[in-house]
Amino acid sequence: GSPLTAEERRLRDKKHLNDITAARLPPLHHSPAKLLSIEESIAIQIRQKEAYEEMQAKLAAQKLAERLNVKMLRFEPEGEASMQYREVRDED
């Protein structure tokens, strides 16, 4: 047979793939690169660094609390808890 051009081969392979499966890859759409000023770039980096450090601090506090087996309970000095410490008097 006659040799196929690259385009014809690509179309033939694509048609063959369409015959085999109905699965389709979604089209890839990327927004073009955006130029930022130095000030905008620095502001974004500072915000990202602060968010990262805040997340790291929360994670460290959580791990420390788990390691020390600290349990945070609600403190209700005027509520139910104060009733448990009253003296029990016998009516006799």
Buried (B, 14 or more C-beta within 10 A) or exposed (E): EEEEEEEEEEEEEEEEEEEEEEEEEEEEEEEEEEEEEEEEEEEEEEEEEEEEEEEEEEEEEEEEEEEEEEEEEEEEEEEEEEEEEEEEEEEE
